[in-house]
């Protein structure tokens, strides 16, 4: 007949070192989340410069992935921009890609593109066609260009290098 063993717990009650460390880790994560949520919001100029830089990189990647040129057109006095795709010998607004859909700039932010606005081409004698002056080549070779975002608070320039990198240049009042 097996003997039943009785164990009596005579140890001290309390928290182990592991339990304390887990508790401290959870408090640190919560403190970090609160700190992130309390950071001041970026001003519209910085937000638009960041958004445009991401979209330019996305447009370059889209051109390479699809094998079709993707262009950037600026309209309505620099208050909006639209990405275009070259299909069937014509530039079409890129509406099937949510990240590259047309965008209206926030507040008083304006986009200035020297030579980068929509160009009306009437070479064939027909109706004018819209041609973005800035476009991304499907081979990954895009000419360098500079885009300037301006507002009452200053300006930001996004300089696209021939190698596909963007340099952000910040300035005070324009």
ChimeraX attribute file (.defattr): number of C-alpha atoms within 10 A of each C-alpha:
attribute: neighborCount
match mode: 1-to-1
recipient: residues
	/A:1	3
	/A:2	4
	/A:3	5
	/A:4	6
	/A:5	6
	/A:6	6
	/A:7	6
	/A:8	6
	/A:9	7
	/A:10	6
	/A:11	6
	/A:12	6
	/A:13	7
	/A:14	7
	/A:15	8
	/A:16	8
	/A:17	9
	/A:18	9
	/A:19	11
	/A:20	10
	/A:21	11
	/A:22	11
	/A:23	11
	/A:24	12
	/A:25	12
	/A:26	11
	/A:27	12
	/A:28	12
	/A:29	11
	/A:30	12
	/A:31	12
	/A:32	11
	/A:33	11
	/A:34	11
	/A:35	10
	/A:36	10
	/A:37	10
	/A:38	8
	/A:39	8
	/A:40	7
	/A:41	9
	/A:42	9
	/A:43	10
	/A:44	16
	/A:45	23
	/A:46	17
	/A:47	13
	/A:48	20
	/A:49	23
	/A:50	14
	/A:51	14
	/A:52	20
	/A:53	19
	/A:54	14
	/A:55	17
	/A:56	23
	/A:57	15
	/A:58	15
	/A:59	25
	/A:60	22
	/A:61	18
	/A:62	20
	/A:63	21
	/A:64	18
	/A:65	12
	/A:66	11
	/A:67	14
	/A:68	16
	/A:69	21
	/A:70	30
	/A:71	27
	/A:72	25
	/A:73	23
	/A:74	24
	/A:75	15
	/A:76	10
	/A:77	11
	/A:78	18
	/A:79	17
	/A:80	17
	/A:81	23
	/A:82	20
	/A:83	26
	/A:84	25
	/A:85	23
	/A:86	19
	/A:87	11
	/A:88	7
	/A:89	6
	/A:90	11
	/A:91	18
	/A:92	18
	/A:93	18
	/A:94	19
	/A:95	14
	/A:96	8
	/A:97	11
	/A:98	8
	/A:99	15
	/A:100	23
	/A:101	15
	/A:102	19
	/A:103	15
	/A:104	15
	/A:105	20
	/A:106	15
	/A:107	11
	/A:108	12
	/A:109	23
	/A:110	24
	/A:111	25
	/A:112	19
	/A:113	18
	/A:114	12
	/A:115	11
	/A:116	20
	/A:117	22
	/A:118	20
	/A:119	15
	/A:120	12
	/A:121	13
	/A:122	11
	/A:123	9
	/A:124	8
	/A:125	7
	/A:126	8
	/A:127	10
	/A:128	12
	/A:129	16
	/A:130	18
	/A:131	21
	/A:132	23
	/A:133	16
	/A:134	24
	/A:135	24
	/A:136	24
	/A:137	20
	/A:138	18
	/A:139	13
	/A:140	17
	/A:141	13
	/A:142	17
	/A:143	14
	/A:144	14
	/A:145	17
	/A:146	17
	/A:147	20
	/A:148	18
	/A:149	22
	/A:150	22
	/A:151	18
	/A:152	13
	/A:153	14
	/A:154	15
	/A:155	21
	/A:156	22
	/A:157	19
	/A:158	21
	/A:159	18
	/A:160	20
	/A:161	14
	/A:162	13
	/A:163	11
	/A:164	18
	/A:165	14
	/A:166	19
	/A:167	13
	/A:168	16
	/A:169	11
	/A:170	14
	/A:171	11
	/A:172	11
	/A:173	9
	/A:174	10
